[in-house]
Amino acid sequence: MNTLVSWIRNEEDLALWSGNTFRNGFSAGKMQLHLNRTDLDSFAYLDKKKNLLCYADIVKKEKKTGVLCRVIVHPDHRRQGLGKTFCKDLLNWAKDNGNYLRIRLNTFGHNKAALACYGALGFHTVSVEPKCRKVRGELQDLVVMAANL
């Protein structure tokens, strides 16, 4: 828990990672409460020494549809393809074990790395909610994406 909390260094990191989930602050205690939710499955990649490398949730929504949320990669391992591999494994789990037919997600329009990663995994833009979330004091576009499994 503390490792994950340490990756969220500022308000922008929190907004990019959690959207509105932790809008009233983030801590190990709040994360523990989050993990007690019955509508989500949480996932992590660990290294050989059991150090956290990646974390994400899939939230159960409509029948056979899940929402990929709170995807985060250790700051020292970003932009190396680990997040893409992690998400690919999550999509495989969603199809084979979660019995999902469709996965949705939200990301910010200015988060080009995330848009490229999700696009390479077969996600397409469903809608754009213009200037609906504040990041760094500026309203940003929210991009809703989906992939059929």
N, CA, C and O of each residue as an XYZ file, in Angstrom:
596
protein
N       0.822     -1.183      0.000
C       0.000      0.000      0.000
C       0.874      1.258      0.000
O       0.648      2.186     -0.776
N       1.862      1.269      0.875
C       2.717      2.449      0.978
C       3.512      2.686     -0.295
O       3.763      3.832     -0.667
N       3.912      1.609     -0.967
C       4.638      1.753     -2.227
C       3.764      2.458     -3.253
O       4.205      3.404     -3.906
N       2.545      2.004     -3.391
C       1.618      2.622     -4.341
C       1.381      4.086     -3.984
O       1.395      4.946     -4.864
N       1.170      4.369     -2.730
C       0.960      5.752     -2.290
C       2.158      6.618     -2.667
O       1.988      7.777     -3.045
N       3.364      6.068     -2.566
C       4.571      6.854     -2.864
C       4.675      7.229     -4.338
O       5.385      8.178     -4.672
N       3.997      6.521     -5.222
C       4.035      6.828     -6.651
C       3.180      8.046     -6.990
O       3.386      8.672     -8.029
N       2.235      8.385     -6.136
C       1.350      9.526     -6.349
C       2.014     10.723     -5.679
O       1.872     10.942     -4.476
N       2.737     11.485     -6.481
C       3.589     12.542     -5.938
C       2.927     13.910     -5.863
O       3.387     14.785     -5.128
N       1.845     14.101     -6.623
C       1.210     15.413     -6.648
C      -0.231     15.278     -7.142
O      -0.695     14.182     -7.458
N      -0.916     16.398     -7.200
C      -2.320     16.415     -7.604
C      -2.513     15.887     -9.030
O      -3.497     15.204     -9.314
N      -1.575     16.205     -9.920
C      -1.693     15.722    -11.297
C      -1.573     14.204    -11.349
O      -2.361     13.552    -12.034
N      -0.607     13.629    -10.642
C      -0.480     12.166    -10.593
C      -1.781     11.538    -10.105
O      -2.243     10.542    -10.661
N      -2.370     12.125     -9.061
C      -3.607     11.585     -8.503
C      -4.740     11.665     -9.514
O      -5.499     10.707     -9.664
N      -4.870     12.785    -10.208
C      -5.931     12.941    -11.211
C      -5.737     11.978    -12.374
O      -6.695     11.356    -12.834
N      -4.497     11.852    -12.853
C      -4.229     10.952    -13.980
C      -4.506      9.504    -13.602
O      -5.010      8.732    -14.417
N      -4.180      9.139    -12.378
C      -4.306      7.756    -11.961
C      -5.714      7.400    -11.519
O      -6.223      6.338    -11.879
N      -6.349      8.264    -10.750
C      -7.586      7.832    -10.107
C      -8.841      8.571    -10.543
O      -9.935      8.251    -10.078
N      -8.702      9.556    -11.428
C      -9.889     10.299    -11.824
C     -10.529     10.937    -10.611
O      -9.882     11.709     -9.904
N     -11.789     10.628    -10.360
C     -12.510     11.185     -9.209
C     -12.520     10.270     -7.987
O     -13.070     10.641     -6.950
N     -11.929      9.097     -8.087
C     -12.026      8.114     -7.012
C     -11.507      8.640     -5.685
O     -12.139      8.435     -4.649
N     -10.373      9.309     -5.703
C      -9.771      9.801     -4.464
C      -9.722     11.325     -4.454
O      -8.710     11.912     -4.069
N     -10.800     11.963     -4.874
C     -10.810     13.422     -4.995
C     -10.658     14.126     -3.648
O     -10.316     15.308     -3.604
N     -10.906     13.418     -2.561
C     -10.756     14.015     -1.231
C      -9.451     13.584     -0.564
O      -9.348     13.575      0.663
N      -8.464     13.231     -1.372
C      -7.162     12.849     -0.832
C      -6.905     11.361     -0.947
O      -7.829     10.560     -1.086
N      -5.641     11.011     -0.887
C      -5.228      9.624     -1.073
C      -4.251      9.242      0.025
O      -3.346     10.003      0.368
N      -4.449      8.059      0.565
C      -3.570      7.536      1.603
C      -3.649      6.012      1.570
O      -4.489      5.440      0.875
N      -2.775      5.370      2.319
C      -2.808      3.907      2.407
C      -4.142      3.446      2.989
O      -4.688      2.432      2.555
N      -4.668      4.175      3.959
C      -5.950      3.815      4.556
C      -7.098      3.911      3.568
O      -7.965      3.037      3.527
N      -7.105      4.973      2.771
C      -8.155      5.118      1.757
C      -8.023      4.042      0.686
O      -9.025      3.563      0.156
N      -6.799      3.668      0.370
C      -6.595      2.601     -0.615
C      -7.108      1.273     -0.060
O      -7.711      0.488     -0.792
N      -6.878      1.020      1.214
C      -7.372     -0.216      1.827
C      -8.889     -0.269      1.770
O      -9.457     -1.318      1.468
N      -9.550      0.836      2.055
C     -11.012      0.883      1.938
C     -11.451      0.620      0.502
O     -12.426     -0.093      0.261
N     -10.725      1.200     -0.444
C     -11.019      0.988     -1.860
C     -10.959     -0.500     -2.211
O     -11.818     -1.010     -2.932
N      -9.955     -1.181     -1.705
C      -9.789     -2.603     -2.010
C     -10.890     -3.470     -1.418
O     -11.061     -4.615     -1.837
N     -11.635     -2.952     -0.462
C     -12.744     -3.692      0.132
C     -14.009     -3.649     -0.719
O     -14.983     -4.332     -0.404
N     -14.010     -2.864     -1.783
C     -15.176     -2.783     -2.650
C     -15.479     -4.155     -3.247
O     -14.567     -4.915     -3.575
N     -16.746     -4.459     -3.382
C     -17.144     -5.764     -3.925
C     -17.367     -5.728     -5.431
O     -17.612     -6.764     -6.048
N     -17.282     -4.524     -6.032
C     -17.544     -4.401     -7.462
C     -16.268     -4.324     -8.294
O     -16.317     -3.936     -9.461
N     -15.122     -4.691     -7.706
C     -13.895     -4.612     -8.490
C     -12.959     -5.768     -8.199
O     -12.990     -6.384     -7.134
N     -12.128     -6.036     -9.188
C     -11.009     -6.969     -9.050
C      -9.750     -6.134     -9.194
O      -9.644     -5.311    -10.103
N      -8.803     -6.343     -8.305
C      -7.543     -5.600     -8.335
C      -6.419     -6.518     -8.775
O      -6.424     -7.717     -8.498
N      -5.451     -5.926     -9.469
C      -4.350     -6.685    -10.046
C      -3.033     -5.978     -9.792
O      -2.975     -4.754     -9.677
N      -1.982     -6.770     -9.709
C      -0.646     -6.198     -9.535
C       0.374     -7.096    -10.220
O       0.219     -8.316    -10.281
N       1.408     -6.464    -10.727
C       2.614     -7.164    -11.160
C       3.643     -6.942    -10.060
O       3.810     -5.826     -9.569
N       4.330     -8.016     -9.678
C       5.405     -7.938     -8.709
C       6.692     -8.420     -9.353
O       6.666     -9.268    -10.246
N       7.824     -7.879     -8.900
C       9.096     -8.384     -9.406
C       9.504     -9.624     -8.602
O       8.755    -10.070     -7.733
N      10.662    -10.170     -8.881
C      11.114    -11.407     -8.219
C      11.249    -11.242     -6.715
O      11.148    -12.214     -5.968
N      11.477    -10.006     -6.269
C      11.606     -9.741     -4.826
C      10.278     -9.320     -4.200
O      10.228     -8.878     -3.052
N       9.195     -9.467     -4.982
C       7.835     -9.127     -4.555
C       7.625     -7.635     -4.354
O       6.786     -7.223     -3.554
N       8.385     -6.829     -5.078
C       8.176     -5.388     -5.093
C       7.123     -5.061     -6.137
O       7.105     -5.656     -7.214
N       6.251     -4.121     -5.823
C       5.171     -3.729     -6.726
C       5.720     -3.028     -7.958
O       6.510     -2.089     -7.854
N       5.288     -3.499     -9.135
C       5.685     -2.886    -10.409
C       4.518     -2.182    -11.091
O       4.699     -1.119    -11.686
N       3.312     -2.768    -11.010
C       2.122     -2.219    -11.662
C       0.898     -2.533    -10.800
O       0.883     -3.491    -10.028
N      -0.112     -1.702    -10.960
C      -1.378     -1.913    -10.263
C      -2.513     -1.451    -11.184
O      -2.346     -0.511    -11.960
N      -3.667     -2.118    -11.090
C      -4.875     -1.698    -11.816
C      -6.094     -2.385    -11.216
O      -5.977     -3.373    -10.492
N      -7.269     -1.840    -11.534
C      -8.556     -2.423    -11.164
C      -9.376     -2.663    -12.420
O      -9.215     -1.973    -13.427
N     -10.250     -3.645    -12.346
C     -11.343     -3.777    -13.307
C     -12.626     -3.745    -12.494
O     -12.863     -4.605    -11.645
N     -13.454     -2.730    -12.768
C     -14.705     -2.527    -12.050
C     -15.832     -3.160    -12.860
O     -15.931     -2.963    -14.071
N     -16.674     -3.918    -12.177
C     -17.826     -4.548    -12.816
C     -18.903     -3.502    -13.033
O     -19.338     -2.841    -12.090
N     -19.331     -3.355    -14.276
C     -20.394     -2.398    -14.611
C     -21.573     -3.159    -15.184
O     -22.076     -4.097    -14.566
N     -22.014     -2.753    -16.368
C     -23.130     -3.446    -16.996
C     -22.755     -4.913    -17.222
O     -21.589     -5.302    -17.153
N     -23.789     -5.704    -17.494
C     -23.571     -7.127    -17.728
C     -22.525     -7.324    -18.822
O     -22.658     -6.791    -19.923
N     -21.496     -8.088    -18.510
C     -20.419     -8.458    -19.443
C     -19.515     -7.286    -19.829
O     -18.712     -7.410    -20.754
N     -19.634     -6.135    -19.122
C     -18.777     -4.982    -19.384
C     -18.029     -4.612    -18.114
O     -18.622     -4.503    -17.041
N     -16.737     -4.422    -18.244
C     -15.928     -3.962    -17.129
C     -15.250     -2.650    -17.488
O     -15.151     -2.284    -18.659
N     -14.785     -1.950    -16.461
C     -14.084     -0.694    -16.672
C     -12.676     -0.848    -16.109
O     -12.489     -1.080    -14.915
N     -11.698     -0.713    -16.987
C     -10.299     -0.752    -16.581
C      -9.974      0.585    -15.933
O     -10.126      1.633    -16.561
N      -9.532      0.557    -14.692
C      -9.318      1.781    -13.922
C      -7.991      1.740    -13.168
O      -7.427      0.680    -12.897
N      -7.528      2.929    -12.846
C      -6.396      3.119    -11.943
C      -5.171      2.308    -12.338
O      -4.529      1.679    -11.496
N      -4.856      2.329    -13.621
C      -3.651      1.661    -14.108
C      -2.454      2.542    -13.780
O      -2.432      3.724    -14.124
N      -1.468      1.969    -13.120
C      -0.269      2.720    -12.782
C       0.940      1.790    -12.822
O       0.864      0.620    -12.447
N       2.049      2.343    -13.285
C       3.311      1.612    -13.386
C       4.337      2.335    -12.511
O       4.342      3.564    -12.437
N       5.184      1.584    -11.865
C       6.261      2.159    -11.048
C       6.979      3.234    -11.864
O       7.326      2.996    -13.020
N       7.204      4.407    -11.281
C       7.829      5.504    -12.028
C       9.154      5.144    -12.708
O       9.460      5.683    -13.772
N       9.934      4.254    -12.121
C      11.225      3.873    -12.711
C      11.092      2.906    -13.892
O      12.072      2.634    -14.585
N       9.879      2.388    -14.119
C       9.680      1.384    -15.166
C       8.723      1.850    -16.258
O       8.285      1.048    -17.083
N       8.399      3.124    -16.267
C       7.482      3.642    -17.285
C       8.181      3.805    -18.627
O       9.402      3.940    -18.711
N       7.351      3.785    -19.686
C       7.805      3.983    -21.068
C       8.773      2.888    -21.538
O       9.645      3.121    -22.376
N       8.590      1.690    -20.972
C       9.414      0.541    -21.359
C       8.562     -0.622    -21.851
O       9.088     -1.700    -22.127
N       7.255     -0.415    -21.961
C       6.350     -1.456    -22.444
C       5.727     -2.300    -21.349
O       4.881     -3.147    -21.636
N       6.123     -2.091    -20.102
C       5.584     -2.893    -19.009
C       4.086     -2.656    -18.827
O       3.330     -3.606    -18.623
N       3.656     -1.407    -18.898
C       2.237     -1.099    -18.748
C       1.395     -1.740    -19.841
O       0.297     -2.232    -19.580
N       1.905     -1.735    -21.047
C       1.185     -2.346    -22.170
C       1.056     -3.857    -21.962
O      -0.012     -4.427    -22.184
N       2.135     -4.497    -21.540
C       2.097     -5.937    -21.267
C       1.126     -6.240    -20.132
O       0.344     -7.187    -20.209
N       1.180     -5.432    -19.085
C       0.279     -5.584    -17.940
C      -1.174     -5.477    -18.396
O      -1.996     -6.325    -18.048
N      -1.493     -4.443    -19.170
C      -2.864     -4.258    -19.655
C      -3.299     -5.396    -20.573
O      -4.454     -5.819    -20.533
N      -2.391     -5.886    -21.389
C      -2.715     -7.026    -22.255
C      -3.089     -8.237    -21.399
O      -4.055     -8.935    -21.708
N      -2.341     -8.492    -20.337
C      -2.663     -9.594    -19.426
C      -4.016     -9.366    -18.742
O      -4.776    -10.313    -18.539
N      -4.313     -8.120    -18.388
C      -5.602     -7.816    -17.764
C      -6.761     -8.070    -18.726
O      -7.803     -8.591    -18.328
N      -6.574     -7.703    -19.983
C      -7.616     -7.960    -20.983
C      -7.822     -9.459    -21.184
O      -8.953     -9.921    -21.336
N      -6.733    -10.210    -21.184
C      -6.859    -11.669    -21.286
C      -7.606    -12.241    -20.084
O      -8.452    -13.123    -20.237
N      -7.294    -11.736    -18.884
C      -8.004    -12.189    -17.692
C      -9.486    -11.832    -17.807
O     -10.351    -12.655    -17.509
N      -9.775    -10.608    -18.238
C     -11.162    -10.147    -18.341
C     -11.980    -11.049    -19.263
O     -13.144    -11.344    -18.991
N     -11.364    -11.472    -20.335
C     -12.053    -12.335    -21.298
C     -12.167    -13.766    -20.779
O     -13.247    -14.355    -20.812
N     -11.063    -14.319    -20.304
C     -11.015    -15.740    -19.949
C     -11.550    -16.058    -18.558
O     -12.134    -17.122    -18.355
N     -11.365    -15.163    -17.604
C     -11.754    -15.438    -16.229
C     -12.865    -14.530    -15.716
O     -13.674    -14.945    -14.887
N     -12.908    -13.305    -16.202
C     -13.921    -12.365    -15.754
C     -15.210    -12.463    -16.547
O     -16.231    -11.886    -16.172
N     -15.152    -13.209    -17.664
C     -16.315    -13.390    -18.536
C     -16.860    -12.080    -19.099
O     -18.062    -11.942    -19.330
N     -15.970    -11.132    -19.312
C     -16.358     -9.861    -19.915
C     -16.296     -9.974    -21.434
O     -15.468    -10.700    -21.984
N     -17.186     -9.243    -22.100
C     -17.171     -9.154    -23.556
C     -16.620     -7.811    -24.019
O     -16.204     -7.662    -25.168
N     -16.622     -6.828    -23.103
C     -16.212     -5.468    -23.455
C     -15.557     -4.821    -22.240
O     -15.988     -5.011    -21.103
N     -14.512     -4.060    -22.509
C     -13.838     -3.285    -21.468
C     -13.838     -1.819    -21.902
O     -13.510     -1.495    -23.044
N     -14.208     -0.949    -20.981
C     -14.154      0.490    -21.204
C     -13.078      1.084    -20.301
O     -12.625      0.444    -19.352
N     -12.681      2.302    -20.604
C     -11.762      3.041    -19.744
C     -11.892      4.520    -20.038
O     -12.434      4.917    -21.070
N     -11.396      5.321    -19.131
C     -11.330      6.776    -19.307
C      -9.874      7.191    -19.194
O      -9.133      6.662    -18.366
N      -9.469      8.127    -20.018
C      -8.147      8.723    -19.897
C      -8.250     10.182    -20.334
O      -9.258     10.603    -20.902
N      -7.221     10.922    -20.069
C      -7.227     12.334    -20.450
C      -6.689     12.510    -21.857
O      -5.781     11.796    -22.282
N      -7.258     13.466    -22.575
C      -6.835     13.742    -23.945
C      -5.393     14.187    -24.054
O      -4.762     13.972    -25.089
N      -4.856     14.800    -23.014
C      -3.460     15.255    -23.059
C      -2.477     14.155    -22.661
O      -1.266     14.363    -22.730
N      -2.981     12.982    -22.243
C      -2.121     11.873    -21.834
C      -1.806     11.004    -23.061
O      -2.352      9.914    -23.235
N      -0.918     11.522    -23.893
C      -0.610     10.880    -25.184
C      -0.054      9.462    -25.017
O      -0.356      8.586    -25.827
N       0.750      9.228    -23.983
C       1.314      7.888    -23.763
C       0.196      6.878    -23.505
O       0.214      5.778    -24.056
N      -0.771      7.248    -22.674
C      -1.884      6.340    -22.383
C      -2.737      6.104    -23.623
O      -3.127      4.970    -23.901
N      -3.029      7.165    -24.368
C      -3.828      7.018    -25.586
C      -3.148      6.075    -26.581
O      -3.809      5.241    -27.199
N      -1.843      6.206    -26.734
C      -1.105      5.338    -27.662
C      -1.110      3.897    -27.170
O      -1.318      2.973    -27.956
N      -0.886      3.701    -25.889
C      -0.880      2.351    -25.313
C      -2.227      1.672    -25.512
O      -2.292      0.547    -26.006
N      -3.293      2.350    -25.129
C      -4.618      1.746    -25.242
C      -5.018      1.531    -26.700
O      -5.657      0.529    -27.022
N      -4.653      2.445    -27.570
C      -4.930      2.262    -28.995
C      -4.239      1.024    -29.548
O      -4.823      0.282    -30.337
N      -2.992      0.802    -29.133
C      -2.238     -0.374    -29.588
C      -2.847     -1.670    -29.061
O      -2.614     -2.739    -29.625
N      -3.620     -1.582    -27.987
C      -4.261     -2.762    -27.407
C      -5.660     -3.003    -27.974
O      -6.358     -3.918    -27.537
N      -6.073     -2.181    -28.948
C      -7.360     -2.382    -29.594
C      -8.490     -1.509    -29.087
O      -9.633     -1.670    -29.515
N      -8.196     -0.595    -28.193
C      -9.227      0.328    -27.732
C      -9.470      1.397    -28.787
O      -8.553      1.806    -29.499
N     -10.705      1.839    -28.875
C     -11.054      2.937    -29.774
C     -11.832      3.979    -28.980
O     -12.457      3.664    -27.967
N     -11.786      5.209    -29.443
C     -12.480      6.296    -28.757
C     -13.977      6.180    -28.990
O     -14.440      6.098    -30.128
N     -14.721      6.174    -27.900
C     -16.184      6.119    -27.940
C     -16.749      7.531    -27.871
O     -17.690      7.870    -28.587
N     -16.165      8.346    -27.003
C     -16.619      9.723    -26.862
C     -15.525     10.555    -26.207
O     -14.581     10.029    -25.618
N     -15.679     11.854    -26.324
C     -14.788     12.799    -25.660
C     -15.667     13.775    -24.900
O     -16.565     14.397    -25.468
N     -15.399     13.899    -23.621
C     -16.106     14.864    -22.789
C     -15.185     16.072    -22.643
O     -14.241     16.046    -21.853
N     -15.460     17.129    -23.405
C     -14.535     18.269    -23.421
C     -14.451     19.005    -22.088
O     -15.451     19.266    -21.420
N     -13.235     19.320    -21.744
C     -12.941     20.199    -20.599
C     -13.775     19.876    -19.365
O     -14.420     20.755    -18.794
N     -13.758     18.611    -18.959
C     -14.628     18.220    -17.844
C     -13.890     17.894    -16.553
O     -14.524     17.758    -15.507
N     -12.567     17.765    -16.600
C     -11.802     17.463    -15.384
C     -10.631     18.415    -15.259
O      -9.963     18.739    -16.241
N     -10.396     18.855    -14.042
C      -9.322     19.802    -13.803
C      -8.029     19.067    -13.447
O      -8.002     18.238    -12.537
N      -6.957     19.387    -14.181
C      -5.618     18.867    -13.922
C      -4.661     20.045    -14.035
O      -4.697     20.785    -15.017
N      -3.827     20.217    -13.057
C      -2.884     21.346    -13.020
C      -3.609     22.687    -13.175
O      -3.093     23.618    -13.792
N      -4.785     22.764    -12.618
C      -5.542     24.008    -12.675
C      -6.230     24.284    -13.996
O      -6.870     25.324    -14.151
N      -6.110     23.367    -14.958
C      -6.731     23.548    -16.271
C      -7.735     22.436    -16.539
O      -7.504     21.278    -16.190
N      -8.844     22.796    -17.158
C      -9.824     21.788    -17.535
C      -9.296     20.975    -18.716
O      -8.800     21.526    -19.698
N      -9.413     19.670    -18.597
C      -8.904     18.747    -19.616
C     -10.048     17.924    -20.200
O     -11.072     17.709    -19.552
N      -9.854     17.471    -21.436
C     -10.801     16.568    -22.077
C     -10.657     15.175    -21.490
O      -9.548     14.708    -21.232
N     -11.789     14.514    -21.282
C     -11.801     13.123    -20.855
C     -12.156     12.270    -22.066
O     -13.186     12.492    -22.702
N     -11.320     11.307    -22.385
C     -11.538     10.429    -23.532
C     -12.047      9.075    -23.013
O     -11.387      8.420    -22.206
N     -13.216      8.675    -23.487
C     -13.796      7.389    -23.130
C     -13.459      6.431    -24.264
O     -13.757      6.694    -25.429
N     -12.829      5.306    -23.898
C     -12.399      4.324    -24.896
C     -13.015      2.957    -24.544
O     -13.401      2.714    -23.400
N     -13.097      2.072    -25.552
C     -13.632      0.741    -25.333
C     -12.957     -0.251    -26.263
O     -12.449      0.104    -27.327
N     -12.967     -1.494    -25.836
C     -12.457     -2.594    -26.662
C     -13.373     -3.792    -26.471
O     -13.777     -4.109    -25.352
N     -13.691     -4.447    -27.566
C     -14.429     -5.700    -27.502
C     -13.422     -6.816    -27.341
O     -12.359     -6.808    -27.962
N     -13.769     -7.789    -26.489
C     -12.822     -8.870    -26.198
C     -13.107    -10.115    -27.026
O     -12.400    -11.115    -26.900
